[in-house]
C-alpha cells in the first residue's frame, strides 16, 4: 500500500511542479518543487529510500529539461546522501534548519549542475536571475512540502 502512496506522491509532485512552472511564474521565477520534494524526502526517509527519491525526482527534472540528461538525477541523489549524513548531526525537522538547508543546498546543487552541464554539454543552463532568486523561493517551498510529506508519512507510513 505504501508503494502506491509513494507513487501517487511522486506523480503529484511532478504534476504540481509542471503546472506551477507553466501557470504561476512571476518574472520567469518559480520555486523548484522537485528540489523541495527531494530535500523533504531526504529529511524524512531512510538513506536508501531518500537517494531513490532524489534519483527519480531528478530523472523527472531531466525529462523536463534540455541540458545534460542525468545531471539532475545525479545532483539530487548526491544531495539526498549529504542530507542523510548531515541530519545525524543537526535537527533537520526544525523550520530554521530547513530554510538554511534549502538555501545552501539550492546554491550547491545549481553550481554542481552548472558544472556538469558545462563539462558535458558545454552550455550554461542557469541564468543569474534564477541563480540569485530561486534558492530563496525554494526556502519558502521546502517547509510547506515537508509538512505535506510529513502528514503523508504519519498517516500512511510511506517514505
Buried (B, 14 or more C-beta within 10 A) or exposed (E): EEEEBBEEBBEEBBEBBBEBBEEEEEEEBBBBBBBBBBBBBBBBBEBEBBBBBBBBBBBBBBEEBEBBEBBBBBBBBBBBBBBBEBBEEEEBEEEEBBBBBBBEBBBBBBEBBBEBBBEEBEEEBBEEEBBEBBBBBBBEBBBBBBEBBBEBBEEBEBB
